[in-house]
Amino acid sequence: MPKMKTRKGIKKRFKLTAKGKIKRLRNYSNHLFTSKSPKRKRRLKKPALVHSADVKRIKRALPYG
């Protein structure tokens, strides 16, 4: 039986937590910071969890996670 391939793009964007949840980075955190409030910029730095509707797809693409 051959090895399963990992989707490299997904591997770079998502990390698994110790309990098996999936962390992701937030959108809108790359540029145009002058129009964003400091509170919003602080919140954008922190990772978020992937929505439950998308977990199955991402875990299938990360077979050795």
C-alpha positions as YAML, in Angstrom:
chain: A
units: angstrom
residues:
- id: 1
  name: MET
  ca: [0.00, 0.00, 0.00]
- id: 2
  name: PRO
  ca: [1.58, 3.32, -1.02]
- id: 3
  name: LYS
  ca: [1.89, 6.27, 1.29]
- id: 4
  name: MET
  ca: [-0.86, 8.90, 1.25]
- id: 5
  name: LYS
  ca: [0.21, 12.33, 0.04]
- id: 6
  name: THR
  ca: [-0.15, 15.41, 2.22]
- id: 7
  name: ARG
  ca: [-1.46, 18.60, 0.60]
- id: 8
  name: LYS
  ca: [1.55, 20.88, 1.11]
- id: 9
  name: GLY
  ca: [-0.42, 24.14, 0.82]
- id: 10
  name: ILE
  ca: [-2.78, 23.06, 3.60]
- id: 11
  name: LYS
  ca: [0.12, 21.80, 5.72]
- id: 12
  name: LYS
  ca: [1.67, 25.30, 5.63]
- id: 13
  name: ARG
  ca: [-1.57, 27.09, 6.53]
- id: 14
  name: PHE
  ca: [-3.00, 24.92, 9.32]
- id: 15
  name: LYS
  ca: [-1.64, 23.37, 12.53]
- id: 16
  name: LEU
  ca: [-3.19, 20.71, 14.73]
- id: 17
  name: THR
  ca: [-3.58, 21.32, 18.46]
- id: 18
  name: ALA
  ca: [-2.89, 18.64, 21.07]
- id: 19
  name: LYS
  ca: [-6.60, 17.79, 21.23]
- id: 20
  name: GLY
  ca: [-6.90, 17.47, 17.46]
- id: 21
  name: LYS
  ca: [-8.52, 20.81, 16.68]
- id: 22
  name: ILE
  ca: [-7.21, 22.83, 13.74]
- id: 23
  name: LYS
  ca: [-5.69, 26.30, 14.14]
- id: 24
  name: ARG
  ca: [-5.60, 28.85, 11.35]
- id: 25
  name: LEU
  ca: [-4.37, 32.39, 10.83]
- id: 26
  name: ARG
  ca: [-6.85, 35.23, 10.45]
- id: 27
  name: ASN
  ca: [-7.64, 37.14, 7.27]
- id: 28
  name: TYR
  ca: [-7.08, 40.87, 6.71]
- id: 29
  name: SER
  ca: [-3.83, 40.97, 8.67]
- id: 30
  name: ASN
  ca: [-1.24, 41.76, 5.99]
- id: 31
  name: HIS
  ca: [-1.52, 45.41, 4.98]
- id: 32
  name: LEU
  ca: [-3.64, 48.61, 5.15]
- id: 33
  name: PHE
  ca: [-3.19, 48.87, 8.91]
- id: 34
  name: THR
  ca: [-3.80, 52.63, 9.12]
- id: 35
  name: SER
  ca: [-7.53, 52.14, 8.70]
- id: 36
  name: LYS
  ca: [-7.76, 49.39, 11.35]
- id: 37
  name: SER
  ca: [-8.12, 50.08, 15.06]
- id: 38
  name: PRO
  ca: [-5.40, 48.89, 17.48]
- id: 39
  name: LYS
  ca: [-7.87, 46.52, 19.11]
- id: 40
  name: ARG
  ca: [-8.69, 44.94, 15.76]
- id: 41
  name: LYS
  ca: [-5.00, 44.59, 14.88]
- id: 42
  name: ARG
  ca: [-4.26, 42.85, 18.20]
- id: 43
  name: ARG
  ca: [-7.10, 40.42, 17.60]
- id: 44
  name: LEU
  ca: [-5.88, 39.65, 14.06]
- id: 45
  name: LYS
  ca: [-2.47, 38.53, 15.40]
- id: 46
  name: LYS
  ca: [-3.97, 35.65, 17.37]
- id: 47
  name: PRO
  ca: [-4.80, 32.34, 15.68]
- id: 48
  name: ALA
  ca: [-8.37, 31.08, 15.43]
- id: 49
  name: LEU
  ca: [-9.93, 27.63, 15.17]
- id: 50
  name: VAL
  ca: [-11.31, 26.29, 11.92]
- id: 51
  name: HIS
  ca: [-15.11, 26.13, 11.71]
- id: 52
  name: SER
  ca: [-16.60, 22.69, 12.34]
- id: 53
  name: ALA
  ca: [-18.04, 22.54, 8.81]
- id: 54
  name: ASP
  ca: [-14.53, 22.63, 7.30]
- id: 55
  name: VAL
  ca: [-12.68, 20.31, 9.71]
- id: 56
  name: LYS
  ca: [-13.45, 17.10, 7.82]
- id: 57
  name: ARG
  ca: [-12.05, 18.43, 4.52]
- id: 58
  name: ILE
  ca: [-8.85, 19.71, 6.08]
- id: 59
  name: LYS
  ca: [-8.19, 16.55, 8.10]
- id: 60
  name: ARG
  ca: [-8.59, 14.48, 4.93]
- id: 61
  name: ALA
  ca: [-5.90, 16.58, 3.25]
- id: 62
  name: LEU
  ca: [-3.57, 16.12, 6.28]
- id: 63
  name: PRO
  ca: [-3.50, 12.33, 6.67]
- id: 64
  name: TYR
  ca: [-0.46, 12.27, 8.96]
- id: 65
  name: GLY
  ca: [-1.47, 15.22, 11.16]
...
